[in-house]
Amino acid sequence: MTTAVNLVPYKTLLTFSKNVFLAMGCPEKDADLAANVLLSADLRGVDSHGVARLIGYVRLWEAGRINPTPNIKIIHETPSTATVDGDAGLGLVVAPQAMQIAIDKAENVGTGWVSVKNSNHYGIAGYHAMMALEHDMIGISMTNASPLVAPTFSKERLLGTNPIAMAIPAGEEPPYVADFATTTAANGKLEILQRKQEDAPVGWIQDKEGLSSTNAGELKNGGALLPLGGDRIRSSHKGYCLGSMVDILSSVLSGAGYGPWAPPFVSFLPLPEDPVGEGLGHFFGAMRVDGFRPKEEFKSHMDNWIRRFKNAETVEGQERVLIPGDPEREIEHERLTEGIPLLSPVIKDLEEVGSKFSLSI
């Protein structure tokens, strides 16, 4: 079944989202930041984490689980590290502030590492990692998420999609930007398939008995997402390892809820009855390039690295080898010009959000 797609100008969605965050009680500066972080996902083609998520943030706020005016503060630090308490704020606001702390520490001592507790869903990981680029730094961003993922050989949902992003500056070439979930697919992609009423590919999910499924709504039946790789034969244990690393650095290290104790993104699911920490957790890193070698020398060699890979001989039927960040950059250029495509169910959700606050889109 084909679902209608509507092209909406970027600035229209940016203004609408900002006004929603203002209506939730966010200060002007925070509402502006949250809207920019949210829409960066749509611009880069990560439709599962953009305005389609806006209604989810509103429902969490209505449930009293998002604090629109958080007191975000450092609760433990050394010259190169810090732990930040997000005070249940929007992850879209908490995360950039924490990443800035990592950048500031890197400016002073070469590297900065920040772990965050008591936060919420922070949008796309890549946004925060890319903050380091303008400072000639390498940026790293991770977060844990709602427990929807079964470890290899398990039926239980114990991990989130737990993304990792790394942004690396170059000279004349665009930067290298890798941003990916540690599962075969993020839950948001299943939500998109549900809106389109399409099946999921084999290897994305399993049913409640641990058997492979193509039902995009399988999570509602007790099923689970699968780690990157899909199954043991295709190295799902590696995806499991990556996801668990993110969980530990983001949450065990910071004091956030980890594993099955991570709070769910959807407001209709209850918080864990036996919490081991506070909220979702994030982890950020910033490394000065000139802490390792002269920055112009590094950037020149990054250009060389990128060009060599771009010029790699391709397999039959493929035009070119992509560098991480290429597809998103091309989509961003297109969407800034032509608008952001939204499925009709997303439009309906945005209209519902607007009606709550007397806003129109």
C-alpha positions as CSV (number, residue, x, y, z in Angstrom):
1,M,0.0,0.0,0.0
2,T,1.4,3.4,-0.9
3,T,1.1,6.2,1.7
4,A,0.9,9.8,0.5
5,V,4.0,12.0,0.8
6,N,3.8,15.7,1.4
7,L,6.8,18.1,0.8
8,V,7.0,20.7,3.6
9,P,9.5,23.6,3.6
10,Y,12.3,23.2,6.2
11,K,11.7,26.6,7.7
12,T,8.0,25.8,8.2
13,L,8.8,22.7,10.2
14,L,11.6,24.5,12.1
15,T,9.3,27.3,13.2
16,F,6.4,24.9,14.0
17,S,8.7,22.7,16.2
18,K,10.2,25.7,18.0
19,N,6.7,27.0,18.8
20,V,5.7,23.6,20.1
21,F,8.8,23.5,22.5
22,L,7.9,27.1,23.6
23,A,4.4,26.0,24.3
24,M,5.8,23.1,26.4
25,G,7.5,25.8,28.5
26,C,11.0,25.7,27.2
27,P,13.0,29.0,27.3
28,E,13.5,30.7,23.9
29,K,17.1,29.6,23.6
30,D,16.3,26.0,24.4
31,A,13.3,25.8,22.1
32,D,15.4,27.2,19.3
33,L,18.2,24.6,20.0
34,A,15.8,21.7,20.3
35,A,14.1,22.6,17.0
36,N,17.4,22.8,15.2
37,V,18.6,19.5,16.6
38,L,15.3,17.8,15.8
39,L,15.1,19.1,12.2
40,S,18.8,18.2,11.5
41,A,17.5,14.6,11.4
42,D,15.0,15.3,8.7
43,L,17.5,17.4,6.7
44,R,20.0,14.5,6.7
45,G,17.4,11.9,5.7
46,V,17.1,10.3,9.1
47,D,13.3,10.6,9.0
48,S,12.8,8.3,12.0
49,H,14.4,10.8,14.4
50,G,13.0,14.1,13.1
51,V,9.6,15.8,13.3
52,A,8.0,12.3,13.3
53,R,9.3,12.1,16.9
54,L,7.8,15.5,18.0
55,I,4.5,14.0,19.2
56,G,6.5,11.6,21.4
57,Y,8.3,14.4,23.2
58,V,5.0,16.2,23.8
59,R,3.4,13.0,25.2
60,L,6.4,12.5,27.5
61,W,6.1,16.1,28.7
62,E,2.4,15.6,29.3
63,A,3.2,12.6,31.4
64,G,5.6,14.7,33.5
65,R,8.7,12.9,32.3
66,I,10.3,15.9,30.5
67,N,11.4,19.0,32.4
68,P,11.2,22.0,30.1
69,T,13.3,24.1,32.3
70,P,16.1,21.8,33.5
71,N,19.1,22.8,35.7
72,I,21.7,21.0,33.7
73,K,24.9,20.8,35.7
74,I,28.2,19.1,36.2
75,I,28.1,16.8,39.2
76,H,31.6,15.3,38.9
77,E,34.7,16.3,36.9
78,T,38.4,16.2,36.3
79,P,40.3,18.4,33.8
80,S,39.4,16.1,30.9
81,T,36.2,14.4,32.1
82,A,32.8,15.3,33.5
83,T,29.5,13.7,34.5
84,V,26.4,15.8,33.7
85,D,23.0,15.6,35.3
86,G,20.4,16.6,32.7
87,D,17.6,17.1,35.3
88,A,15.1,15.2,33.1
89,G,15.4,17.9,30.3
90,L,14.9,17.4,26.6
91,G,17.8,15.3,25.3
92,L,17.7,17.7,22.3
93,V,18.9,20.4,24.8
94,V,20.9,18.4,27.3
95,A,23.1,16.7,24.7
96,P,24.5,19.7,22.9
97,Q,25.3,21.4,26.2
98,A,27.2,18.3,27.4
99,M,29.0,18.0,24.0
100,Q,30.1,21.7,24.4
101,I,31.6,20.8,27.8
102,A,33.6,18.0,26.1
103,I,34.8,20.5,23.5
104,D,35.7,23.1,26.1
105,K,37.7,20.5,28.0
106,A,39.5,19.4,24.8
107,E,40.4,23.1,24.1
108,N,42.1,23.2,27.5
109,V,43.8,19.8,27.8
110,G,43.6,18.1,24.4
111,T,40.6,15.8,24.9
112,G,37.3,16.0,26.7
113,W,35.0,13.2,27.7
114,V,31.5,13.6,29.2
115,S,29.0,11.1,30.4
116,V,25.4,12.1,31.0
117,K,22.6,10.8,33.2
118,N,18.9,11.9,33.7
119,S,18.3,12.9,30.1
120,N,15.9,11.9,27.3
121,H,16.0,11.0,23.6
122,Y,18.6,13.3,22.1
123,G,17.8,13.1,18.4
124,I,20.4,12.0,15.9
125,A,23.8,11.1,17.3
126,G,25.6,12.8,14.4
127,Y,24.4,16.3,15.3
128,H,26.4,16.3,18.5
129,A,29.5,14.6,17.1
130,M,29.6,17.2,14.3
131,M,29.7,20.1,16.8
132,A,33.4,19.3,17.2
133,L,34.2,19.8,13.5
134,E,34.3,23.6,13.6
135,H,36.9,23.4,16.3
136,D,39.2,21.1,14.3
137,M,38.3,18.3,16.6
138,I,37.2,14.7,16.2
139,G,33.7,14.3,17.8
140,I,32.2,11.2,19.3
141,S,28.5,10.8,20.4
142,M,26.6,7.8,21.8
143,T,23.4,7.2,23.7
144,N,21.5,4.3,25.2
145,A,17.8,4.0,24.4
146,S,14.6,2.2,25.3
147,P,15.2,-1.6,25.7
148,L,13.9,-3.1,22.5
149,V,16.9,-5.2,21.5
150,A,17.5,-8.9,22.3
151,P,21.2,-9.8,22.8
152,T,22.4,-12.7,20.7
153,F,20.8,-16.0,21.8
154,S,18.2,-14.2,23.9
155,K,14.4,-13.6,23.8
156,E,14.6,-10.8,26.3
157,R,14.7,-7.1,25.3
158,L,17.7,-5.8,27.2
159,L,19.4,-3.1,25.1
160,G,18.4,-0.1,23.0
161,T,19.3,0.7,19.4
162,N,22.3,2.5,21.1
163,P,23.8,4.6,18.2
164,I,27.4,5.6,17.7
165,A,28.5,8.7,15.7
166,M,32.0,10.0,14.9
167,A,32.8,13.1,13.0
168,I,36.3,13.7,11.6
169,P,37.4,17.0,10.0
170,A,39.1,17.1,6.6
171,G,40.7,19.9,4.6
172,E,39.3,20.5,1.1
173,E,37.1,17.4,1.3
174,P,33.8,17.3,3.3
175,P,34.2,15.8,6.7
176,Y,33.9,12.1,7.5
177,V,30.6,11.6,9.5
178,A,29.6,8.1,10.5
179,D,26.2,7.8,12.4
180,F,24.6,4.4,12.9
181,A,22.6,2.3,15.2
182,T,24.1,-0.8,16.7
183,T,21.1,-2.8,15.6
184,T,20.3,-4.0,12.1
185,A,17.8,-1.1,11.9
186,A,16.5,1.6,14.3
187,N,13.0,1.3,15.7
188,G,12.1,4.5,13.9
189,K,12.6,2.6,10.6
190,L,10.0,0.0,11.7
191,E,7.6,2.9,12.6
192,I,8.0,4.2,9.1
193,L,7.3,0.8,7.6
194,Q,4.2,0.6,9.8
195,R,3.0,3.9,8.5
196,K,3.5,2.6,5.0
197,Q,1.9,-0.7,5.9
198,E,5.0,-2.6,4.6
199,D,6.9,-5.6,5.8
200,A,10.3,-5.5,7.4
201,P,13.3,-7.2,5.8
202,V,14.4,-10.5,7.2
203,G,17.0,-10.0,9.9
204,W,15.6,-6.9,11.5
205,I,13.3,-8.4,14.1
206,Q,12.4,-11.6,15.9
207,D,9.1,-12.6,17.5
208,K,8.6,-13.2,21.2
209,E,9.9,-16.8,20.8
210,G,13.1,-15.6,19.2
211,L,12.1,-16.6,15.6
212,S,12.7,-14.4,12.6
213,S,9.8,-12.2,11.6
214,T,9.0,-9.7,8.9
215,N,6.1,-8.1,10.8
216,A,7.0,-4.4,11.2
217,G,4.7,-4.3,14.2
218,E,6.3,-7.3,15.9
219,L,7.5,-5.3,18.9
220,K,3.9,-4.7,20.0
221,N,3.5,-8.5,20.2
222,G,6.5,-8.9,22.5
223,G,9.2,-9.3,19.8
224,A,12.6,-7.7,19.7
225,L,14.9,-5.8,17.4
226,L,18.1,-7.6,16.5
227,P,21.7,-6.5,17.0
228,L,23.7,-5.4,13.9
229,G,24.3,-8.6,11.9
230,G,20.8,-10.1,12.5
231,D,21.9,-13.5,13.7
232,R,24.9,-15.3,15.1
233,I,25.9,-16.7,11.6
234,R,26.0,-13.1,10.3
235,S,27.9,-11.9,13.4
236,S,25.1,-10.4,15.5
237,H,27.4,-10.9,18.5
238,K,29.5,-8.0,17.2
239,G,26.4,-5.7,17.1
240,Y,25.6,-6.9,20.6
241,C,29.1,-6.0,21.8
242,L,28.8,-2.5,20.2
243,G,25.4,-1.9,21.8
244,S,26.6,-3.0,25.2
245,M,29.7,-0.8,25.0
246,V,27.4,2.2,24.3
247,D,25.1,1.2,27.2
248,I,28.0,1.0,29.7
249,L,29.7,4.2,28.6
250,S,26.5,6.2,28.5
251,S,24.7,4.9,31.5
252,V,26.7,2.6,33.8
253,L,29.4,5.2,33.8
254,S,27.1,8.2,34.4
255,G,24.5,6.8,36.7
256,A,21.6,6.6,34.2
257,G,19.2,3.7,33.7
258,Y,21.0,1.0,31.8
259,G,20.0,-2.2,30.0
260,P,16.3,-3.1,30.7
261,W,16.1,-0.3,33.2
262,A,16.4,2.4,30.5
263,P,13.2,4.4,30.5
264,P,10.9,3.9,27.4
265,F,10.5,6.7,24.9
266,V,6.7,6.1,24.6
267,S,4.7,7.7,27.4
268,F,2.2,4.9,27.7
269,L,4.8,2.4,29.0
270,P,5.6,2.7,32.7
271,L,9.0,3.5,34.1
272,P,10.9,0.5,35.6
273,E,9.7,-0.3,39.1
274,D,13.2,-1.0,40.3
275,P,15.4,1.7,38.8
276,V,19.1,1.4,38.9
277,G,19.8,5.0,37.7
278,E,18.2,8.2,36.4
279,G,16.8,8.7,32.9
280,L,18.6,7.9,29.7
281,G,22.4,8.3,29.4
282,H,24.7,9.7,26.8
283,F,28.5,9.8,26.2
284,F,30.5,12.4,24.3
285,G,34.1,12.8,23.3
286,A,36.1,15.6,21.7
287,M,39.7,15.2,20.6
288,R,41.9,18.0,19.3
289,V,43.6,16.9,16.1
290,D,46.6,19.0,16.9
291,G,47.0,17.0,20.1
292,F,48.3,14.2,17.8
293,R,49.9,15.9,14.8
294,P,49.8,19.4,13.2
295,K,46.2,19.9,12.2
296,E,46.9,21.0,8.6
297,E,49.0,17.9,8.1
298,F,46.3,15.7,9.5
299,K,43.6,17.4,7.3
300,S,45.7,17.0,4.2
301,H,46.1,13.3,4.9
302,M,42.3,13.0,5.6
303,D,41.7,14.5,2.1
304,N,44.1,11.9,0.7
305,W,42.3,9.1,2.6
306,I,38.9,10.3,1.4
307,R,40.0,10.7,-2.2
308,R,41.6,7.3,-2.3
309,F,38.5,5.6,-1.1
310,K,36.3,7.6,-3.4
311,N,38.4,6.5,-6.3
312,A,38.3,2.8,-5.3
313,E,37.4,0.4,-8.2
314,T,33.7,-0.4,-7.9
315,V,31.9,-3.7,-8.3
316,E,29.7,-4.1,-11.4
317,G,26.6,-2.0,-11.3
318,Q,27.8,0.5,-8.8
319,E,28.9,4.0,-9.8
320,R,31.1,5.0,-6.8
321,V,32.3,4.2,-3.3
322,L,30.6,6.4,-0.7
323,I,32.4,8.1,2.2
324,P,30.4,8.1,5.5
325,G,28.4,11.3,5.5
326,D,28.0,11.6,1.7
327,P,24.4,10.4,1.4
328,E,23.2,12.6,4.3
329,R,25.0,15.7,2.8
330,E,23.4,15.2,-0.6
331,I,20.0,14.7,0.9
332,E,20.4,17.8,3.0
333,H,21.1,19.9,0.0
334,E,18.1,18.5,-1.8
335,R,15.7,19.0,1.1
336,L,16.8,22.5,1.9
337,T,15.8,23.3,-1.7
338,E,12.7,21.1,-2.3
339,G,11.3,20.6,1.2
340,I,11.1,17.7,3.6
341,P,9.0,14.7,2.6
342,L,6.5,13.7,5.3
343,L,4.2,10.7,5.2
344,S,0.5,11.5,5.7
345,P,0.4,9.8,9.2
346,V,3.2,12.1,10.3
347,I,1.3,15.2,9.1
348,K,-1.7,13.9,11.0
349,D,0.5,13.6,14.2
350,L,1.8,17.1,13.7
351,E,-1.8,18.4,13.3
352,E,-2.7,16.7,16.5
353,V,0.3,18.4,18.3
354,G,-0.7,21.7,16.8
355,S,-4.2,21.4,18.0
356,K,-3.0,20.9,21.6
357,F,-1.3,24.3,21.5
358,S,-3.4,26.2,19.0
359,L,-0.7,26.1,16.4
360,S,-1.0,25.4,12.7
361,I,1.5,23.9,10.4
